């Protein structure tokens, strides 16, 4: 084992990772456990199996990242809808084209 200068073990890369049960994540997101597991399967949330017997756990940090992605997607959809709702008269005036005889 490698110890730091103070005799303590060095921080492992996962020492600050907090893992939550799918039921906890479901409560945070306001969805079902099945929906959480679907998000894990589609790699929208980072999850891993730990323990014996192995149980799914979700990285807490991935929840914030997922929510940020959802907010950005909602913002883009709102902008897209807003641009599609703009009518031609609002953009180019209300004049009527003359009729050809």
N, CA, C and O atoms as a DFTB+ gen file, in Angstrom:
404 C
 N C O
     1  1       0.831      -1.184       0.000
     2  2       0.000       0.000       0.000
     3  2       0.871       1.240       0.000
     4  3       1.938       1.271       0.613
     5  1       0.405       2.246      -0.687
     6  2       1.123       3.510      -0.752
     7  2       0.430       4.485       0.181
     8  3      -0.785       4.674       0.116
     9  1       1.216       5.100       1.047
    10  2       0.651       6.072       1.975
    11  2       1.218       7.446       1.665
    12  3       2.344       7.576       1.184
    13  1       0.431       8.456       1.944
    14  2       0.876       9.836       1.742
    15  2       1.859      10.240       2.818
    16  3       2.173       9.454       3.713
    17  1       2.346      11.469       2.730
    18  2       3.327      11.976       3.683
    19  2       2.816      11.947       5.119
    20  3       3.607      11.780       6.047
    21  1       1.516      12.105       5.317
    22  2       0.984      12.147       6.674
    23  2       0.594      10.755       7.174
    24  3       0.001      10.626       8.245
    25  1       0.923       9.718       6.408
    26  2       0.634       8.359       6.821
    27  2      -0.747       7.876       6.419
    28  3      -1.071       6.702       6.598
    29  1      -1.551       8.757       5.885
    30  2      -2.906       8.377       5.470
    31  2      -2.885       7.849       4.039
    32  3      -1.978       8.138       3.259
    33  1      -3.899       7.079       3.726
    34  2      -4.034       6.577       2.367
    35  2      -4.380       7.747       1.462
    36  3      -5.149       8.624       1.856
    37  1      -3.819       7.778       0.238
    38  2      -4.184       8.864      -0.678
    39  2      -5.647       8.715      -1.088
    40  3      -6.208       7.620      -1.092
    41  1      -6.242       9.852      -1.431
    42  2      -7.629       9.822      -1.882
    43  2      -7.737       8.971      -3.137
    44  3      -6.936       9.101      -4.063
    45  1      -8.729       8.105      -3.155
    46  2      -8.968       7.324      -4.366
    47  2      -9.840       8.160      -5.286
    48  3     -10.507       9.084      -4.822
    49  1      -9.852       7.859      -6.584
    50  2     -10.653       8.649      -7.516
    51  2     -12.139       8.625      -7.182
    52  3     -12.867       9.536      -7.575
    53  1     -12.601       7.616      -6.474
    54  2     -14.025       7.515      -6.174
    55  2     -14.356       7.932      -4.748
    56  3     -15.487       7.741      -4.302
    57  1     -13.404       8.493      -4.032
    58  2     -13.650       8.815      -2.628
    59  2     -14.721       9.877      -2.432
    60  3     -15.358       9.917      -1.379
    61  1     -14.933      10.733      -3.416
    62  2     -15.937      11.778      -3.274
    63  2     -17.218      11.472      -4.049
    64  3     -18.094      12.329      -4.159
    65  1     -17.331      10.264      -4.583
    66  2     -18.517       9.869      -5.326
    67  2     -19.577       9.390      -4.351
    68  3     -19.328       8.506      -3.532
    69  1     -20.769       9.984      -4.445
    70  2     -21.868       9.568      -3.588
    71  2     -22.834       8.753      -4.440
    72  3     -23.262       9.195      -5.506
    73  1     -23.170       7.565      -3.961
    74  2     -24.058       6.674      -4.687
    75  2     -25.421       6.621      -4.014
    76  3     -25.521       6.545      -2.789
    77  1     -26.460       6.662      -4.824
    78  2     -27.828       6.630      -4.320
    79  2     -28.567       5.422      -4.883
    80  3     -28.294       4.981      -5.999
    81  1     -29.491       4.897      -4.110
    82  2     -30.342       3.805      -4.567
    83  2     -31.312       4.341      -5.622
    84  3     -31.686       5.513      -5.577
    85  1     -31.718       3.497      -6.566
    86  2     -32.679       3.945      -7.583
    87  2     -33.949       4.545      -6.990
    88  3     -34.504       5.483      -7.562
    89  1     -34.419       4.032      -5.867
    90  2     -35.628       4.593      -5.236
    91  2     -35.380       6.032      -4.777
    92  3     -36.274       6.873      -4.878
    93  1     -34.179       6.322      -4.276
    94  2     -33.850       7.692      -3.865
    95  2     -33.831       8.617      -5.074
    96  3     -34.339       9.738      -5.021
    97  1     -33.242       8.138      -6.162
    98  2     -33.168       8.937      -7.391
    99  2     -34.573       9.181      -7.932
   100  3     -34.890      10.284      -8.378
   101  1     -35.411       8.148      -7.890
   102  2     -36.789       8.284      -8.361
   103  2     -37.526       9.372      -7.578
   104  3     -38.275      10.162      -8.151
   105  1     -37.306       9.402      -6.275
   106  2     -37.945      10.420      -5.438
   107  2     -37.440      11.815      -5.796
   108  3     -38.226      12.759      -5.872
   109  1     -36.142      11.949      -6.014
   110  2     -35.556      13.246      -6.364
   111  2     -36.112      13.749      -7.690
   112  3     -36.452      14.925      -7.823
   113  1     -36.203      12.840      -8.682
   114  2     -36.637      13.230     -10.023
   115  2     -38.155      13.231     -10.192
   116  3     -38.674      13.774     -11.167
   117  1     -38.859      12.626      -9.245
   118  2     -40.307      12.549      -9.360
   119  2     -40.765      11.576     -10.434
   120  3     -41.761      11.812     -11.118
   121  1     -40.026      10.479     -10.575
   122  2     -40.361       9.446     -11.556
   123  2     -40.390       8.097     -10.853
   124  3     -40.167       8.019      -9.645
   125  1     -40.662       7.037     -11.602
   126  2     -40.671       5.696     -11.026
   127  2     -39.273       5.105     -11.036
   128  3     -38.386       5.587     -11.740
   129  1     -39.087       4.051     -10.245
   130  2     -37.807       3.345     -10.231
   131  2     -37.522       2.762     -11.618
   132  3     -36.375       2.763     -12.065
   133  1     -38.558       2.264     -12.299
   134  2     -38.372       1.732     -13.653
   135  2     -37.839       2.804     -14.604
   136  3     -36.991       2.527     -15.452
   137  1     -38.342       4.026     -14.455
   138  2     -37.849       5.118     -15.296
   139  2     -36.393       5.447     -14.977
   140  3     -35.617       5.756     -15.882
   141  1     -36.019       5.385     -13.716
   142  2     -34.621       5.601     -13.327
   143  2     -33.744       4.540     -13.974
   144  3     -32.692       4.852     -14.531
   145  1     -34.178       3.284     -13.898
   146  2     -33.380       2.205     -14.474
   147  2     -33.281       2.344     -15.990
   148  3     -32.255       2.001     -16.577
   149  1     -34.328       2.838     -16.620
   150  2     -34.277       3.089     -18.063
   151  2     -33.257       4.184     -18.379
   152  3     -32.521       4.083     -19.360
   153  1     -33.215       5.233     -17.545
   154  2     -32.219       6.294     -17.726
   155  2     -30.806       5.755     -17.562
   156  3     -29.892       6.177     -18.269
   157  1     -30.627       4.830     -16.638
   158  2     -29.306       4.205     -16.450
   159  2     -28.964       3.361     -17.672
   160  3     -27.853       3.439     -18.196
   161  1     -29.921       2.554     -18.125
   162  2     -29.686       1.689     -19.282
   163  2     -29.357       2.490     -20.532
   164  3     -28.548       2.057     -21.353
   165  1     -29.980       3.656     -20.684
   166  2     -29.726       4.505     -21.850
   167  2     -28.569       5.474     -21.608
   168  3     -28.312       6.363     -22.421
   169  1     -27.879       5.294     -20.491
   170  2     -26.693       6.081     -20.127
   171  2     -26.968       7.576     -19.971
   172  3     -26.088       8.408     -20.196
   173  1     -28.200       7.903     -19.584
   174  2     -28.522       9.285     -19.264
   175  2     -28.128       9.583     -17.819
   176  3     -27.861      10.731     -17.465
   177  1     -28.094       8.530     -16.982
   178  2     -27.582       8.582     -15.615
   179  2     -26.476       7.539     -15.498
   180  3     -26.550       6.475     -16.111
   181  1     -25.440       7.855     -14.701
   182  2     -24.356       6.893     -14.480
   183  2     -24.715       5.988     -13.308
   184  3     -24.936       6.451     -12.189
   185  1     -24.767       4.706     -13.587
   186  2     -25.077       3.751     -12.542
   187  2     -24.109       2.590     -12.557
   188  3     -23.451       2.326     -13.563
   189  1     -24.028       1.893     -11.426
   190  2     -23.181       0.721     -11.317
   191  2     -23.760      -0.224     -10.287
   192  3     -24.545       0.172      -9.425
   193  1     -23.361      -1.468     -10.390
   194  2     -23.814      -2.467      -9.433
   195  2     -22.732      -2.648      -8.383
   196  3     -21.565      -2.854      -8.713
   197  1     -23.121      -2.570      -7.121
   198  2     -22.158      -2.707      -6.023
   199  2     -22.710      -3.670      -4.981
   200  3     -23.916      -3.906      -4.901
   201  1     -21.799      -4.218      -4.188
   202  2     -22.189      -5.053      -3.063
   203  2     -22.445      -6.495      -3.451
   204  3     -22.321      -6.893      -4.610
   205  1     -22.808      -7.261      -2.431
   206  2     -23.132      -8.666      -2.629
   207  2     -24.352      -8.982      -1.777
   208  3     -24.233      -8.969      -0.552
   209  1     -25.490      -9.259      -2.336
   210  2     -25.720      -9.340      -3.783
   211  2     -25.648      -7.956      -4.421
   212  3     -25.925      -6.938      -3.788
   213  1     -25.267      -7.958      -5.692
   214  2     -25.085      -6.693      -6.410
   215  2     -26.402      -5.944      -6.528
   216  3     -27.424      -6.510      -6.914
   217  1     -26.358      -4.663      -6.188
   218  2     -27.531      -3.782      -6.298
   219  2     -27.125      -2.538      -7.066
   220  3     -25.995      -2.061      -6.963
   221  1     -28.060      -2.033      -7.825
   222  2     -27.797      -0.832      -8.608
   223  2     -27.699       0.390      -7.711
   224  3     -28.456       0.544      -6.752
   225  1     -26.753       1.253      -8.045
   226  2     -26.586       2.549      -7.411
   227  2     -26.310       3.569      -8.499
   228  3     -25.720       3.242      -9.529
   229  1     -26.735       4.797      -8.275
   230  2     -26.597       5.873      -9.258
   231  2     -25.708       6.956      -8.669
   232  3     -25.868       7.344      -7.512
   233  1     -24.762       7.442      -9.481
   234  2     -23.890       8.529      -9.027
   235  2     -24.722       9.795      -8.858
   236  3     -25.422      10.219      -9.777
   237  1     -24.637      10.385      -7.680
   238  2     -25.403      11.590      -7.386
   239  2     -25.081      12.724      -8.367
   240  3     -25.980      13.452      -8.787
   241  1     -23.810      12.874      -8.731
   242  2     -23.414      13.950      -9.641
   243  2     -24.093      13.818     -10.999
   244  3     -24.351      14.825     -11.659
   245  1     -24.386      12.590     -11.425
   246  2     -25.020      12.417     -12.728
   247  2     -26.458      12.907     -12.725
   248  3     -27.007      13.207     -13.785
   249  1     -27.081      12.996     -11.551
   250  2     -28.449      13.513     -11.460
   251  2     -28.460      14.998     -11.809
   252  3     -29.308      15.448     -12.581
   253  1     -27.527      15.758     -11.248
   254  2     -27.434      17.191     -11.556
   255  2     -27.122      17.402     -13.033
   256  3     -27.680      18.298     -13.667
   257  1     -26.232      16.578     -13.581
   258  2     -25.902      16.690     -15.006
   259  2     -27.130      16.398     -15.861
   260  3     -27.386      17.094     -16.844
   261  1     -27.887      15.374     -15.488
   262  2     -29.104      15.024     -16.219
   263  2     -30.111      16.172     -16.161
   264  3     -30.708      16.525     -17.179
   265  1     -30.302      16.753     -14.983
   266  2     -31.245      17.868     -14.844
   267  2     -30.795      19.077     -15.658
   268  3     -31.624      19.771     -16.245
   269  1     -29.491      19.333     -15.697
   270  2     -28.968      20.426     -16.524
   271  2     -29.257      20.168     -18.001
   272  3     -29.654      21.078     -18.729
   273  1     -29.055      18.917     -18.443
   274  2     -29.338      18.555     -19.833
   275  2     -30.822      18.743     -20.144
   276  3     -31.176      19.243     -21.212
   277  1     -31.684      18.344     -19.214
   278  2     -33.129      18.490     -19.409
   279  2     -33.515      19.965     -19.511
   280  3     -34.340      20.335     -20.346
   281  1     -32.923      20.803     -18.665
   282  2     -33.220      22.239     -18.693
   283  2     -32.765      22.850     -20.016
   284  3     -33.477      23.669     -20.596
   285  1     -31.593      22.462     -20.493
   286  2     -31.084      22.977     -21.764
   287  2     -31.971      22.517     -22.921
   288  3     -32.260      23.296     -23.829
   289  1     -32.399      21.268     -22.891
   290  2     -33.282      20.757     -23.937
   291  2     -34.611      21.510     -23.934
   292  3     -35.128      21.855     -24.996
   293  1     -35.164      21.764     -22.756
   294  2     -36.416      22.510     -22.651
   295  2     -36.241      23.933     -23.174
   296  3     -37.135      24.467     -23.831
   297  1     -35.097      24.548     -22.888
   298  2     -34.823      25.903     -23.371
   299  2     -34.770      25.922     -24.898
   300  3     -35.328      26.817     -25.533
   301  1     -34.100      24.935     -25.477
   302  2     -33.994      24.878     -26.946
   303  2     -35.345      24.630     -27.597
   304  3     -35.654      25.225     -28.630
   305  1     -36.149      23.762     -27.006
   306  2     -37.487      23.495     -27.548
   307  2     -38.342      24.752     -27.480
   308  3     -39.067      25.063     -28.426
   309  1     -38.262      25.478     -26.366
   310  2     -39.039      26.711     -26.226
   311  2     -38.621      27.736     -27.281
   312  3     -39.473      28.405     -27.865
   313  1     -37.327      27.859     -27.527
   314  2     -36.851      28.795     -28.552
   315  2     -37.318      28.363     -29.935
   316  3     -37.713      29.197     -30.750
   317  1     -37.273      27.063     -30.200
   318  2     -37.707      26.553     -31.494
   319  2     -39.195      26.816     -31.695
   320  3     -39.607      27.259     -32.768
   321  1     -40.009      26.546     -30.666
   322  2     -41.458      26.796     -30.762
   323  2     -41.736      28.279     -30.957
   324  3     -42.606      28.666     -31.737
   325  1     -40.984      29.098     -30.236
   326  2     -41.172      30.541     -30.345
   327  2     -40.881      31.004     -31.767
   328  3     -41.607      31.840     -32.305
   329  1     -39.838      30.477     -32.374
   330  2     -39.494      30.876     -33.738
   331  2     -40.524      30.362     -34.736
   332  3     -40.779      31.024     -35.742
   333  1     -41.119      29.204     -34.488
   334  2     -42.135      28.661     -35.387
   335  2     -43.471      29.374     -35.250
   336  3     -44.276      29.352     -36.180
   337  1     -43.721      30.003     -34.112
   338  2     -44.984      30.702     -33.889
   339  2     -44.990      32.099     -34.488
   340  3     -46.044      32.724     -34.610
   341  1     -43.821      32.587     -34.859
   342  2     -43.763      33.922     -35.466
   343  2     -44.443      33.850     -36.833
   344  3     -44.101      33.005     -37.661
   345  1     -45.399      34.736     -37.060
   346  2     -46.122      34.708     -38.333
   347  2     -45.418      35.595     -39.356
   348  3     -44.647      36.489     -39.006
   349  1     -45.697      35.331     -40.598
   350  2     -45.070      36.118     -41.656
   351  2     -45.444      37.591     -41.590
   352  3     -44.569      38.436     -41.776
   353  1     -46.716      37.946     -41.332
   354  2     -47.029      39.382     -41.233
   355  2     -46.236      40.074     -40.134
   356  3     -45.847      41.233     -40.284
   357  1     -45.995      39.376     -39.037
   358  2     -45.215      39.998     -37.967
   359  2     -43.788      40.255     -38.409
   360  3     -43.158      41.209     -37.955
   361  1     -43.275      39.409     -39.293
   362  2     -41.897      39.544     -39.740
   363  2     -41.751      40.521     -40.900
   364  3     -40.797      41.297     -40.945
   365  1     -42.713      40.484     -41.854
   366  2     -42.528      41.256     -43.081
   367  2     -43.598      42.312     -43.319
   368  3     -43.685      42.859     -44.418
   369  1     -44.394      42.602     -42.333
   370  2     -45.425      43.624     -42.507
   371  2     -46.770      42.985     -42.838
   372  3     -46.874      41.776     -43.044
   373  1     -47.794      43.835     -42.882
   374  2     -49.149      43.325     -43.075
   375  2     -49.680      43.599     -44.467
   376  3     -50.857      43.360     -44.736
   377  1     -48.852      44.087     -45.339
   378  2     -49.308      44.393     -46.705
   379  2     -49.805      43.145     -47.416
   380  3     -49.330      42.035     -47.175
   381  1     -50.773      43.356     -48.297
   382  2     -51.333      42.256     -49.079
   383  2     -50.761      42.360     -50.479
   384  3     -50.664      43.452     -51.039
   385  1     -50.389      41.246     -51.031
   386  2     -49.851      41.245     -52.393
   387  2     -50.977      41.537     -53.368
   388  3     -52.089      41.038     -53.201
   389  1     -50.700      42.341     -54.383
   390  2     -51.754      42.672     -55.369
   391  2     -52.141      41.426     -56.155
   392  3     -51.306      40.564     -56.428
   393  1     -53.417      41.343     -56.513
   394  2     -53.940      40.236     -57.311
   395  2     -53.608      40.465     -58.781
   396  3     -53.724      41.586     -59.277
   397  1     -53.204      39.429     -59.463
   398  2     -52.953      39.530     -60.902
   399  2     -54.282      39.390     -61.635
   400  3     -55.075      38.511     -61.297
   401  1     -54.544      40.237     -62.632
   402  2     -55.810      40.164     -63.391
   403  2     -55.683      39.286     -64.578
   404  3     -56.646      39.112     -65.324
